[in-house]
Amino acid sequence: MKHLTLLGLVAVALAACQSAPPVARQQTPSFYASMAKPDAAVDVGMARDMISAYRRNKGLGPLTIDPDLQAAAEAEAEAMAKADKPSSADAFKARLVAGGHKAPAANLSAGYHTLAEAFSGWRESPQHDRVLTDPQASRIGIATAYTPNSKYKVYWALVVAADKR
């Protein structure tokens, strides 16, 4: 009798497995998502986490997403896409200082299609890496803008700044 009960339980378990919905495939991680399309938007939280982890490995503090810096990054990315050329980081930083931001630093780039590509390119460039590892930085804003007829396709604006205090 116990043998039949055990077989019955096994049969029920197997039947349940067969009727279970298929396991959903995992989506492509957002840092590999292409920004070279009209509806693309960089995953700001992922970017913050990625850059903060990189900074932590260098003994630096994490970054928080700042709504004002985010809005500035979005506006700058859109302006570069509209002009179809990268902006001057110095001019952008001067506007940020005039707007009350303390110790801003910026990476303005074009041509990277994914966050992973942009992050890798910035780390490999001493000038851009200084922005990622700015010891004063505590806040971040990052954005992309897509322009289909450009040789670059995607424009990036990353801005970091010190606390507002």
C-alpha positions, 0 to 999 in steps of 0.5 A: 500500500505504501508503495502505491501511495509513493508512486501516486505522489510521484505521478502527481508531482510529475503531472504538476511539473508538466502543467507548470508554465515555462520558466521565463527567459531572463531579459538582457541586463539593462547595461547591455540594452541598446540606446540606439533607438527612439524609445531607449532610456538609460537605466539611471539606477543601474548606472549609479550602481555600476559607477558606485561599485567602481568607486567603492573598489577605489575607496570612494563613496557611492553616488545618489541620483540627484533630480536636478543633475538628472534634468541637466544631463537630460537637457545636455544629451538632447542639446548634443543630439539636436546639434549632432556634436558633443558639447564642451564639458567646460561650458556645461560645467560652467552652467552647472556652477552658475546654477548652484551646483558644487564641484561639478564634473562631466563626461559628454560622449557620443557613439557608445550604444550601451551603458556597458560600452560607455562605462568601459570607454570612460574607465579607459580614458584618464580624463573621463575616469577622473570624473567617475572617481572624483573624490568630491562627487556624491550625486549623479545624473546620466542621460542619453539622446538618440539621433538616427541620422547621426554618425554617432547615433547616441549622445551621453551626458554624465554629470557628478557633483559634490553635496549641495551643502 
